[in-house]
């Protein structure tokens, strides 16, 4: 199966997820919902399990959430998180279909993920939050990092669609390609702000924009 495919997962693809693992069970729920590109399932899974190796508990705040799959998987991987808030400027109409399919498979998720259609800059954040975002385009990644730092919260982002004209490359573009220079500058800025930073990669066959940045207050 091409894990980078943007084709929707549907019930016709249920046989691709036959196992008794948590991932296969999530895959079957996503297929039943019939609204999510295959790529997003694999991205959310790979990000979520790396985030949970480092950060446990906390309210999950999924910014630029799309369908909110990342927020749901983070709750499934760690039940000690009491709730999640999934926020986007415009939520897909089919987000409710995915939520219904996941809650049918895991009734304990019911009522624990709130969806909010709002400007990301206006969402109240708190020190005990876990702020996450998978592929917030361009400057949205910087906004999410800024908001997390303002609150003193833990944060994990998978940047994408780097805005090289408007972004801060830290003077590194003579040595590094533009997107790498921008992400390295983000790491340096977080460290200057007193954060401990870890950098990881999710598999490149899912997306070439695969650099995962995880940071927590020092």
TITIFI-455411 format. One record per residue: residue number from 1; residue in three letters; x, y, z of N, C-alpha, C in turn. Coordinates in steps of 0.2 Angstrom, whole numbers, plus 5000, padded with zeros to 4 digits. Example, Ala and Ser with C-alpha at 12.3 -4.5 7.8 and 13.67 -1.06 7.14 Angstrom:
+-----+------+--------+---------+------+---------+----------+-------+--------+---------+------+
:  nr : rest : n.east : n.north : n.up : ca.east : ca.north : ca.up : c.east : c.north : c.up :
+-----+------+--------+---------+------+---------+----------+-------+--------+---------+------+
:   1 :  ALA :   5066 :    4972 : 5039 :    5062 :     4978 :  5039 :   5066 :    4984 : 5039 :
:   2 :  SER :   5064 :    4989 : 5035 :    5068 :     4995 :  5036 :   5064 :    5000 : 5039 :
+-----+------+--------+---------+------+---------+----------+-------+--------+---------+------+
REM end
This chain:
+-----+------+--------+---------+------+---------+----------+-------+--------+---------+------+
:  nr : rest : n.east : n.north : n.up : ca.east : ca.north : ca.up : c.east : c.north : c.up :
+-----+------+--------+---------+------+---------+----------+-------+--------+---------+------+
:   1 :  UNK :   5004 :    4994 : 5000 :    5000 :     5000 :  5000 :   5004 :    5006 : 5000 :
:   2 :  UNK :   5003 :    5011 : 4996 :    5006 :     5017 :  4995 :   5004 :    5022 : 5001 :
:   3 :  UNK :   5008 :    5023 : 5006 :    5007 :     5026 :  5012 :   5006 :    5034 : 5011 :
:   4 :  UNK :   5009 :    5036 : 5005 :    5009 :     5043 :  5004 :   5002 :    5045 : 4999 :
:   5 :  UNK :   4998 :    5040 : 4998 :    4993 :     5042 :  4993 :   4988 :    5047 : 4997 :
:   6 :  UNK :   4985 :    5051 : 4992 :    4980 :     5056 :  4995 :   4973 :    5053 : 4993 :
:   7 :  UNK :   4972 :    5047 : 4991 :    4966 :     5044 :  4990 :   4962 :    5042 : 4997 :
:   8 :  UNK :   4956 :    5043 : 4997 :    4952 :     5042 :  5003 :   4952 :    5034 : 5005 :
:   9 :  UNK :   4953 :    5033 : 5011 :    4952 :     5026 :  5014 :   4944 :    5025 : 5014 :
:  10 :  UNK :   4942 :    5019 : 5011 :    4935 :     5018 :  5011 :   4934 :    5011 : 5014 :
:  11 :  UNK :   4928 :    5008 : 5014 :    4926 :     5002 :  5017 :   4929 :    4996 : 5012 :
:  12 :  UNK :   4930 :    4998 : 5006 :    4933 :     4993 :  5001 :   4940 :    4991 : 5003 :
:  13 :  UNK :   4944 :    4996 : 5007 :    4951 :     4995 :  5009 :   4951 :    4991 : 5016 :
:  14 :  UNK :   4945 :    4990 : 5019 :    4945 :     4986 :  5026 :   4950 :    4980 : 5026 :
:  15 :  UNK :   4951 :    4976 : 5021 :    4955 :     4970 :  5021 :   4963 :    4972 : 5022 :
:  16 :  UNK :   4964 :    4979 : 5021 :    4971 :     4981 :  5021 :   4973 :    4981 : 5029 :
:  17 :  UNK :   4968 :    4981 : 5033 :    4969 :     4982 :  5040 :   4966 :    4976 : 5044 :
:  18 :  UNK :   4969 :    4970 : 5043 :    4966 :     4964 :  5046 :   4968 :    4962 : 5053 :
:  19 :  UNK :   4973 :    4966 : 5056 :    4977 :     4963 :  5062 :   4973 :    4965 : 5068 :
:  20 :  UNK :   4976 :    4963 : 5074 :    4973 :     4965 :  5080 :   4977 :    4971 : 5084 :
:  21 :  UNK :   4981 :    4974 : 5080 :    4985 :     4980 :  5083 :   4980 :    4986 : 5084 :
:  22 :  UNK :   4982 :    4991 : 5088 :    4979 :     4997 :  5088 :   4978 :    5001 : 5082 :
:  23 :  UNK :   4984 :    5001 : 5078 :    4984 :     5004 :  5072 :   4979 :    5001 : 5067 :
:  24 :  UNK :   4979 :    4994 : 5066 :    4974 :     4991 :  5062 :   4967 :    4993 : 5064 :
:  25 :  UNK :   4966 :    4993 : 5070 :    4959 :     4995 :  5072 :   4957 :    5002 : 5071 :
:  26 :  UNK :   4962 :    5007 : 5071 :    4961 :     5014 :  5069 :   4960 :    5014 : 5062 :
:  27 :  UNK :   4964 :    5010 : 5058 :    4963 :     5010 :  5051 :   4956 :    5008 : 5049 :
:  28 :  UNK :   4954 :    5003 : 5052 :    4947 :     5000 :  5050 :   4942 :    5006 : 5052 :
:  29 :  UNK :   4942 :    5009 : 5057 :    4938 :     5015 :  5059 :   4938 :    5020 : 5054 :
:  30 :  UNK :   4944 :    5022 : 5052 :    4945 :     5027 :  5047 :   4942 :    5025 : 5040 :
:  31 :  UNK :   4943 :    5019 : 5038 :    4939 :     5016 :  5032 :   4932 :    5017 : 5032 :
:  32 :  UNK :   4929 :    5015 : 5038 :    4922 :     5015 :  5039 :   4919 :    5022 : 5038 :
:  33 :  UNK :   4923 :    5027 : 5041 :    4921 :     5034 :  5040 :   4921 :    5037 : 5033 :
:  34 :  UNK :   4926 :    5034 : 5029 :    4926 :     5035 :  5022 :   4928 :    5042 : 5020 :
:  35 :  UNK :   4931 :    5046 : 5024 :    4932 :     5053 :  5022 :   4940 :    5056 : 5023 :
:  36 :  UNK :   4944 :    5051 : 5025 :    4951 :     5053 :  5026 :   4956 :    5051 : 5021 :
:  37 :  UNK :   4960 :    5055 : 5018 :    4966 :     5052 :  5014 :   4970 :    5048 : 5018 :
:  38 :  UNK :   4973 :    5042 : 5014 :    4977 :     5037 :  5017 :   4983 :    5040 : 5020 :
:  39 :  UNK :   4986 :    5045 : 5017 :    4992 :     5049 :  5020 :   4991 :    5051 : 5027 :
:  40 :  UNK :   4985 :    5054 : 5028 :    4984 :     5057 :  5034 :   4983 :    5052 : 5040 :
:  41 :  UNK :   4981 :    5046 : 5039 :    4981 :     5041 :  5044 :   4988 :    5039 : 5046 :
:  42 :  UNK :   4992 :    5038 : 5041 :    4999 :     5036 :  5043 :   5003 :    5042 : 5046 :
:  43 :  UNK :   5002 :    5048 : 5044 :    5005 :     5054 :  5047 :   5003 :    5055 : 5054 :
:  44 :  UNK :   4997 :    5055 : 5055 :    4994 :     5055 :  5062 :   4997 :    5050 : 5067 :
:  45 :  UNK :   4997 :    5044 : 5064 :    4999 :     5038 :  5068 :   5007 :    5039 : 5070 :
:  46 :  UNK :   5011 :    5040 : 5065 :    5018 :     5041 :  5066 :   5020 :    5047 : 5071 :
:  47 :  UNK :   5016 :    5052 : 5070 :    5017 :     5058 :  5074 :   5015 :    5057 : 5082 :
:  48 :  UNK :   5009 :    5054 : 5082 :    5006 :     5053 :  5089 :   5010 :    5048 : 5093 :
:  49 :  UNK :   5013 :    5042 : 5090 :    5016 :     5038 :  5094 :   5023 :    5041 : 5096 :
:  50 :  UNK :   5026 :    5045 : 5092 :    5032 :     5048 :  5094 :   5031 :    5053 : 5100 :
:  51 :  UNK :   5026 :    5057 : 5099 :    5024 :     5062 :  5104 :   5023 :    5059 : 5111 :
:  52 :  UNK :   5019 :    5053 : 5111 :    5018 :     5050 :  5117 :   5024 :    5046 : 5120 :
:  53 :  UNK :   5029 :    5045 : 5117 :    5035 :     5042 :  5120 :   5038 :    5048 : 5124 :
:  54 :  UNK :   5037 :    5054 : 5122 :    5040 :     5059 :  5126 :   5035 :    5063 : 5131 :
:  55 :  UNK :   5029 :    5064 : 5129 :    5024 :     5068 :  5133 :   5018 :    5063 : 5135 :
:  56 :  UNK :   5017 :    5063 : 5141 :    5011 :     5059 :  5144 :   5006 :    5064 : 5147 :
:  57 :  UNK :   5000 :    5061 : 5147 :    4995 :     5065 :  5151 :   4993 :    5072 : 5147 :
:  58 :  UNK :   4991 :    5077 : 5151 :    4989 :     5084 :  5149 :   4983 :    5084 : 5144 :
:  59 :  UNK :   4980 :    5090 : 5144 :    4975 :     5091 :  5139 :   4978 :    5092 : 5132 :
:  60 :  UNK :   4976 :    5088 : 5127 :    4978 :     5089 :  5121 :   4975 :    5094 : 5117 :
:  61 :  UNK :   4979 :    5099 : 5114 :    4976 :     5104 :  5109 :   4979 :    5103 : 5103 :
:  62 :  UNK :   4975 :    5101 : 5098 :    4977 :     5099 :  5091 :   4975 :    5105 : 5087 :
:  63 :  UNK :   4980 :    5110 : 5085 :    4979 :     5116 :  5081 :   4980 :    5114 : 5074 :
:  64 :  UNK :   4976 :    5118 : 5069 :    4975 :     5116 :  5062 :   4974 :    5109 : 5062 :
:  65 :  UNK :   4969 :    5107 : 5065 :    4967 :     5099 :  5066 :   4965 :    5096 : 5060 :
:  66 :  UNK :   4962 :    5099 : 5055 :    4958 :     5095 :  5050 :   4953 :    5091 : 5053 :
:  67 :  UNK :   4953 :    5085 : 5052 :    4948 :     5080 :  5054 :   4948 :    5078 : 5062 :
:  68 :  UNK :   4954 :    5080 : 5065 :    4955 :     5079 :  5072 :   4958 :    5072 : 5073 :
:  69 :  UNK :   4960 :    5068 : 5068 :    4962 :     5062 :  5070 :   4968 :    5061 : 5075 :
:  70 :  UNK :   4973 :    5066 : 5074 :    4979 :     5066 :  5079 :   4976 :    5067 : 5086 :
:  71 :  UNK :   4972 :    5071 : 5087 :    4969 :     5072 :  5094 :   4966 :    5065 : 5097 :
:  72 :  UNK :   4962 :    5062 : 5093 :    4959 :     5055 :  5095 :   4965 :    5050 : 5096 :
:  73 :  UNK :   4970 :    5050 : 5092 :    4975 :     5044 :  5092 :   4979 :    5046 : 5099 :
:  74 :  UNK :   4980 :    5052 : 5100 :    4984 :     5054 :  5106 :   4980 :    5052 : 5113 :
:  75 :  UNK :   4973 :    5052 : 5113 :    4969 :     5050 :  5118 :   4969 :    5042 : 5119 :
:  76 :  UNK :   4969 :    5039 : 5113 :    4969 :     5032 :  5113 :   4976 :    5029 : 5115 :
:  77 :  UNK :   4981 :    5032 : 5114 :    4988 :     5030 :  5116 :   4989 :    5031 : 5123 :
:  78 :  UNK :   4986 :    5036 : 5126 :    4987 :     5038 :  5133 :   4981 :    5040 : 5136 :
:  79 :  UNK :   4977 :    5036 : 5140 :    4971 :     5037 :  5143 :   4971 :    5042 : 5149 :
:  80 :  UNK :   4977 :    5044 : 5151 :    4978 :     5048 :  5156 :   4977 :    5056 : 5154 :
:  81 :  UNK :   4977 :    5057 : 5148 :    4975 :     5064 :  5145 :   4967 :    5064 : 5146 :
:  82 :  UNK :   4964 :    5069 : 5150 :    4957 :     5069 :  5151 :   4953 :    5071 : 5145 :
:  83 :  UNK :   4956 :    5075 : 5141 :    4952 :     5078 :  5135 :   4956 :    5080 : 5130 :
:  84 :  UNK :   4953 :    5082 : 5124 :    4957 :     5085 :  5119 :   4952 :    5091 : 5116 :
:  85 :  UNK :   4956 :    5096 : 5113 :    4952 :     5101 :  5109 :   4955 :    5101 : 5102 :
:  86 :  UNK :   4951 :    5101 : 5097 :    4953 :     5101 :  5090 :   4951 :    5107 : 5087 :
:  87 :  UNK :   4955 :    5111 : 5085 :    4954 :     5118 :  5082 :   4956 :    5119 : 5075 :
:  88 :  UNK :   4952 :    5122 : 5071 :    4954 :     5124 :  5064 :   4950 :    5130 : 5062 :
:  89 :  UNK :   4952 :    5134 : 5058 :    4949 :     5140 :  5056 :   4942 :    5138 : 5052 :
:  90 :  UNK :   4943 :    5132 : 5048 :    4937 :     5129 :  5045 :   4937 :    5122 : 5046 :
:  91 :  UNK :   4933 :    5119 : 5049 :    4933 :     5112 :  5050 :   4929 :    5108 : 5045 :
:  92 :  UNK :   4932 :    5103 : 5042 :    4929 :     5099 :  5037 :   4922 :    5096 : 5039 :
:  93 :  UNK :   4917 :    5097 : 5035 :    4910 :     5094 :  5037 :   4910 :    5087 : 5039 :
:  94 :  UNK :   4915 :    5083 : 5036 :    4916 :     5076 :  5037 :   4919 :    5074 : 5044 :
:  95 :  UNK :   4922 :    5079 : 5047 :    4925 :     5078 :  5054 :   4921 :    5074 : 5058 :
:  96 :  UNK :   4914 :    5076 : 5058 :    4910 :     5072 :  5063 :   4909 :    5065 : 5061 :
:  97 :  UNK :   4909 :    5063 : 5055 :    4909 :     5056 :  5052 :   4915 :    5052 : 5055 :
:  98 :  UNK :   4921 :    5055 : 5055 :    4927 :     5052 :  5058 :   4926 :    5051 : 5065 :
:  99 :  UNK :   4924 :    5056 : 5069 :    4923 :     5056 :  5076 :   4918 :    5050 : 5078 :
: 100 :  UNK :   4912 :    5050 : 5074 :    4907 :     5045 :  5075 :   4910 :    5038 : 5075 :
: 101 :  UNK :   4914 :    5037 : 5069 :    4917 :     5030 :  5068 :   4922 :    5028 : 5074 :
: 102 :  UNK :   4926 :    5033 : 5076 :    4931 :     5032 :  5081 :   4927 :    5030 : 5088 :
: 103 :  UNK :   4922 :    5034 : 5089 :    4918 :     5033 :  5096 :   4914 :    5027 : 5096 :
: 104 :  UNK :   4912 :    5024 : 5090 :    4909 :     5018 :  5090 :   4914 :    5012 : 5091 :
: 105 :  UNK :   4920 :    5013 : 5089 :    4925 :     5008 :  5090 :   4928 :    5009 : 5098 :
: 106 :  UNK :   4928 :    5015 : 5100 :    4931 :     5016 :  5107 :   4926 :    5020 : 5111 :
: 107 :  UNK :   4921 :    5018 : 5114 :    4916 :     5022 :  5117 :   4919 :    5027 : 5122 :
: 108 :  UNK :   4925 :    5025 : 5125 :    4928 :     5029 :  5130 :   4930 :    5036 : 5127 :
: 109 :  UNK :   4930 :    5037 : 5121 :    4932 :     5043 :  5118 :   4926 :    5048 : 5118 :
: 110 :  UNK :   4920 :    5046 : 5119 :    4914 :     5050 :  5118 :   4914 :    5056 : 5123 :
: 111 :  UNK :   4913 :    5062 : 5121 :    4913 :     5067 :  5125 :   4920 :    5070 : 5127 :
: 112 :  UNK :   4925 :    5067 : 5124 :    4932 :     5069 :  5127 :   4936 :    5073 : 5122 :
: 113 :  UNK :   4933 :    5074 : 5115 :    4936 :     5078 :  5110 :   4931 :    5083 : 5108 :
: 114 :  UNK :   4933 :    5090 : 5110 :    4929 :     5095 :  5108 :   4932 :    5098 : 5101 :
: 115 :  UNK :   4927 :    5100 : 5096 :    4929 :     5103 :  5090 :   4928 :    5111 : 5091 :
: 116 :  UNK :   4932 :    5115 : 5088 :    4931 :     5122 :  5089 :   4933 :    5125 : 5082 :
: 117 :  UNK :   4929 :    5129 : 5079 :    4931 :     5132 :  5073 :   4932 :    5139 : 5075 :
: 118 :  UNK :   4939 :    5141 : 5075 :    4941 :     5148 :  5077 :   4948 :    5149 : 5075 :
: 119 :  UNK :   4950 :    5156 : 5075 :    4956 :     5158 :  5074 :   4961 :    5155 : 5079 :
: 120 :  UNK :   4967 :    5152 : 5076 :    4972 :     5149 :  5081 :   4975 :    5154 : 5086 :
: 121 :  UNK :   4975 :    5160 : 5084 :    4978 :     5165 :  5088 :   4974 :    5167 : 5094 :
: 122 :  UNK :   4967 :    5165 : 5094 :    4962 :     5167 :  5099 :   4961 :    5161 : 5104 :
: 123 :  UNK :   4964 :    5155 : 5103 :    4962 :     5149 :  5107 :   4966 :    5150 : 5114 :
: 124 :  UNK :   4963 :    5150 : 5120 :    4966 :     5150 :  5126 :   4970 :    5144 : 5127 :
: 125 :  UNK :   4977 :    5144 : 5129 :    4981 :     5139 :  5130 :   4984 :    5139 : 5137 :
: 126 :  UNK :   4986 :    5134 : 5140 :    4988 :     5133 :  5147 :   4994 :    5130 : 5148 :
: 127 :  UNK :   4998 :    5131 : 5153 :    5004 :     5128 :  5154 :   5004 :    5120 : 5154 :
: 128 :  UNK :   4998 :    5117 : 5157 :    4998 :     5110 :  5157 :   4995 :    5107 : 5151 :
: 129 :  UNK :   4995 :    5111 : 5145 :    4992 :     5108 :  5139 :   4998 :    5105 : 5135 :
: 130 :  UNK :   4996 :    5100 : 5130 :    5001 :     5097 :  5125 :   4998 :    5100 : 5119 :
: 131 :  UNK :   5002 :    5104 : 5116 :    5000 :     5108 :  5109 :   5003 :    5104 : 5104 :
: 132 :  UNK :   4999 :    5102 : 5099 :    5001 :     5098 :  5093 :   4999 :    5100 : 5087 :
: 133 :  UNK :   5002 :    5099 : 5081 :    5000 :     5101 :  5075 :   5004 :    5097 : 5070 :
: 134 :  UNK :   5000 :    5093 : 5065 :    5003 :     5090 :  5060 :   5002 :    5093 : 5053 :
: 135 :  UNK :   5007 :    5096 : 5050 :    5007 :     5100 :  5044 :   5003 :    5106 : 5044 :
: 136 :  UNK :   5004 :    5110 : 5049 :    5001 :     5117 :  5049 :   5005 :    5121 : 5044 :
: 137 :  UNK :   5002 :    5123 : 5039 :    5005 :     5126 :  5033 :   5009 :    5133 : 5034 :
: 138 :  UNK :   5015 :    5133 : 5032 :    5018 :     5139 :  5032 :   5019 :    5143 : 5039 :
: 139 :  UNK :   5017 :    5149 : 5039 :    5018 :     5153 :  5045 :   5013 :    5150 : 5051 :
: 140 :  UNK :   5009 :    5146 : 5049 :    5004 :     5143 :  5055 :   5009 :    5139 : 5060 :
: 141 :  UNK :   5014 :    5136 : 5057 :    5018 :     5132 :  5062 :   5021 :    5137 : 5067 :
: 142 :  UNK :   5024 :    5143 : 5064 :    5027 :     5148 :  5069 :   5022 :    5151 : 5074 :
: 143 :  UNK :   5016 :    5152 : 5071 :    5011 :     5154 :  5076 :   5009 :    5149 : 5082 :
: 144 :  UNK :   5009 :    5143 : 5080 :    5008 :     5138 :  5085 :   5013 :    5138 : 5090 :
: 145 :  UNK :   5020 :    5138 : 5088 :    5025 :     5138 :  5092 :   5025 :    5144 : 5097 :
: 146 :  UNK :   5023 :    5150 : 5094 :    5023 :     5156 :  5098 :   5018 :    5155 : 5103 :
: 147 :  UNK :   5012 :    5153 : 5101 :    5006 :     5152 :  5106 :   5008 :    5147 : 5112 :
: 148 :  UNK :   5012 :    5142 : 5110 :    5014 :     5137 :  5115 :   5019 :    5140 : 5120 :
: 149 :  UNK :   5023 :    5144 : 5117 :    5029 :     5147 :  5122 :   5025 :    5152 : 5126 :
: 150 :  UNK :   5021 :    5156 : 5124 :    5017 :     5161 :  5128 :   5014 :    5157 : 5134 :
: 151 :  UNK :   5011 :    5151 : 5133 :    5008 :     5148 :  5138 :   5012 :    5144 : 5142 :
: 152 :  UNK :   5019 :    5143 : 5140 :    5023 :     5138 :  5143 :   5021 :    5131 : 5143 :
: 153 :  UNK :   5018 :    5129 : 5137 :    5015 :     5122 :  5136 :   5020 :    5118 : 5132 :
: 154 :  UNK :   5020 :    5111 : 5133 :    5023 :     5107 :  5128 :   5021 :    5107 : 5121 :
: 155 :  UNK :   5025 :    5106 : 5116 :    5023 :     5107 :  5109 :   5026 :    5102 : 5105 :
: 156 :  UNK :   5022 :    5100 : 5100 :    5025 :     5095 :  5095 :   5022 :    5097 : 5088 :
: 157 :  UNK :   5027 :    5099 : 5083 :    5024 :     5101 :  5076 :   5028 :    5097 : 5071 :
: 158 :  UNK :   5024 :    5096 : 5066 :    5027 :     5093 :  5059 :   5026 :    5098 : 5054 :
: 159 :  UNK :   5031 :    5103 : 5053 :    5030 :     5108 :  5049 :   5029 :    5106 : 5041 :
: 160 :  UNK :   5026 :    5111 : 5038 :    5025 :     5110 :  5030 :   5025 :    5116 : 5027 :
: 161 :  UNK :   5025 :    5116 : 5020 :    5024 :     5122 :  5016 :   5028 :    5128 : 5019 :
: 162 :  UNK :   5034 :    5127 : 5019 :    5038 :     5133 :  5022 :   5038 :    5139 : 5018 :
: 163 :  UNK :   5037 :    5145 : 5021 :    5036 :     5151 :  5017 :   5043 :    5154 : 5017 :
: 164 :  UNK :   5047 :    5153 : 5012 :    5054 :     5155 :  5012 :   5055 :    5163 : 5012 :
: 165 :  UNK :   5050 :    5166 : 5009 :    5050 :     5173 :  5008 :   5049 :    5177 : 5014 :
: 166 :  UNK :   5044 :    5174 : 5018 :    5042 :     5178 :  5024 :   5044 :    5175 : 5030 :
: 167 :  UNK :   5048 :    5169 : 5030 :    5050 :     5166 :  5036 :   5057 :    5168 : 5038 :
: 168 :  UNK :   5059 :    5166 : 5044 :    5066 :     5167 :  5047 :   5070 :    5161 : 5045 :
: 169 :  UNK :   5075 :    5162 : 5041 :    5080 :     5157 :  5040 :   5086 :    5157 : 5044 :
: 170 :  UNK :   5087 :    5162 : 5048 :    5092 :     5162 :  5053 :   5099 :    5163 : 5050 :
: 171 :  UNK :   5099 :    5166 : 5044 :    5105 :     5167 :  5040 :   5109 :    5160 : 5038 :
: 172 :  UNK :   5105 :    5154 : 5038 :    5108 :     5148 :  5037 :   5107 :    5146 : 5030 :
: 173 :  UNK :   5104 :    5150 : 5026 :    5102 :     5147 :  5019 :   5109 :    5147 : 5015 :
: 174 :  UNK :   5114 :    5149 : 5017 :    5121 :     5148 :  5013 :   5123 :    5141 : 5014 :
: 175 :  UNK :   5121 :    5138 : 5019 :    5124 :     5131 :  5021 :   5118 :    5126 : 5020 :
: 176 :  UNK :   5112 :    5128 : 5021 :    5106 :     5123 :  5021 :   5101 :    5125 : 5016 :
: 177 :  UNK :   5097 :    5120 : 5014 :    5092 :     5122 :  5010 :   5087 :    5126 : 5014 :
: 178 :  UNK :   5082 :    5130 : 5010 :    5078 :     5134 :  5014 :   5074 :    5131 : 5019 :
: 179 :  UNK :   5070 :    5126 : 5018 :    5066 :     5123 :  5023 :   5070 :    5120 : 5029 :
: 180 :  UNK :   5075 :    5117 : 5028 :    5080 :     5115 :  5033 :   5082 :    5121 : 5038 :
: 181 :  UNK :   5084 :    5126 : 5034 :    5087 :     5132 :  5038 :   5081 :    5135 : 5042 :
: 182 :  UNK :   5075 :    5135 : 5040 :    5070 :     5138 :  5044 :   5068 :    5133 : 5050 :
: 183 :  UNK :   5068 :    5127 : 5049 :    5067 :     5122 :  5054 :   5072 :    5123 : 5060 :
: 184 :  UNK :   5079 :    5123 : 5057 :    5084 :     5124 :  5062 :   5084 :    5130 : 5066 :
: 185 :  UNK :   5082 :    5135 : 5063 :    5081 :     5142 :  5066 :   5075 :    5141 : 5071 :
: 186 :  UNK :   5070 :    5138 : 5070 :    5064 :     5137 :  5075 :   5067 :    5133 : 5081 :
: 187 :  UNK :   5071 :    5128 : 5080 :    5074 :     5125 :  5086 :   5078 :    5129 : 5090 :
: 188 :  UNK :   5083 :    5133 : 5086 :    5087 :     5138 :  5090 :   5083 :    5143 : 5094 :
: 189 :  UNK :   5078 :    5146 : 5091 :    5073 :     5150 :  5094 :   5070 :    5147 : 5100 :
: 190 :  UNK :   5068 :    5141 : 5100 :    5065 :     5138 :  5106 :   5070 :    5137 : 5111 :
: 191 :  UNK :   5076 :    5135 : 5110 :    5081 :     5134 :  5115 :   5082 :    5141 : 5118 :
: 192 :  UNK :   5083 :    5146 : 5114 :    5084 :     5153 :  5117 :   5078 :    5155 : 5122 :
: 193 :  UNK :   5072 :    5152 : 5121 :    5066 :     5154 :  5125 :   5066 :    5149 : 5131 :
: 194 :  UNK :   5071 :    5145 : 5132 :    5071 :     5141 :  5138 :   5068 :    5134 : 5137 :
: 195 :  UNK :   5067 :    5132 : 5131 :    5064 :     5125 :  5129 :   5069 :    5120 : 5128 :
: 196 :  UNK :   5068 :    5114 : 5130 :    5072 :     5108 :  5128 :   5069 :    5105 : 5122 :
: 197 :  UNK :   5073 :    5104 : 5117 :    5070 :     5102 :  5110 :   5073 :    5096 : 5108 :
: 198 :  UNK :   5069 :    5092 : 5105 :    5071 :     5085 :  5102 :   5068 :    5085 : 5095 :
: 199 :  UNK :   5073 :    5083 : 5091 :    5071 :     5083 :  5083 :   5071 :    5075 : 5081 :
: 200 :  UNK :   5065 :    5073 : 5077 :    5065 :     5067 :  5075 :   5062 :    5067 : 5068 :
: 201 :  UNK :   5062 :    5061 : 5065 :    5059 :     5060 :  5058 :   5054 :    5055 : 5058 :
: 202 :  UNK :   5048 :    5056 : 5054 :    5044 :     5051 :  5053 :   5046 :    5048 : 5046 :
: 203 :  UNK :   5043 :    5042 : 5044 :    5046 :     5039 :  5038 :   5045 :    5043 : 5032 :
: 204 :  UNK :   5050 :    5044 : 5028 :    5050 :     5048 :  5022 :   5045 :    5045 : 5016 :
: 205 :  UNK :   5043 :    5039 : 5017 :    5039 :     5037 :  5011 :   5031 :    5039 : 5013 :
: 206 :  UNK :   5030 :    5042 : 5019 :    5024 :     5045 :  5020 :   5023 :    5052 : 5017 :
: 207 :  UNK :   5028 :    5056 : 5019 :    5029 :     5063 :  5017 :   5036 :    5065 : 5017 :
: 208 :  UNK :   5038 :    5069 : 5012 :    5045 :     5071 :  5012 :   5046 :    5077 : 5018 :
: 209 :  UNK :   5040 :    5080 : 5020 :    5040 :     5085 :  5025 :   5039 :    5081 : 5031 :
: 210 :  UNK :   5045 :    5078 : 5034 :    5044 :     5073 :  5039 :   5048 :    5075 : 5045 :
: 211 :  UNK :   5050 :    5081 : 5046 :    5054 :     5083 :  5052 :   5049 :    5085 : 5058 :
: 212 :  UNK :   5050 :    5081 : 5063 :    5045 :     5082 :  5069 :   5049 :    5085 : 5074 :
: 213 :  UNK :   5047 :    5091 : 5077 :    5050 :     5095 :  5082 :   5046 :    5094 : 5088 :
: 214 :  UNK :   5049 :    5092 : 5094 :    5046 :     5091 :  5100 :   5049 :    5096 : 5105 :
: 215 :  UNK :   5046 :    5100 : 5109 :    5049 :     5104 :  5114 :   5045 :    5105 : 5121 :
: 216 :  UNK :   5048 :    5106 : 5126 :    5045 :     5107 :  5133 :   5049 :    5112 : 5136 :
: 217 :  UNK :   5046 :    5115 : 5141 :    5049 :     5121 :  5145 :   5055 :    5118 : 5149 :
: 218 :  UNK :   5060 :    5121 : 5149 :    5066 :     5119 :  5153 :   5065 :    5119 : 5161 :
+-----+------+--------+---------+------+---------+----------+-------+--------+---------+------+
REM end
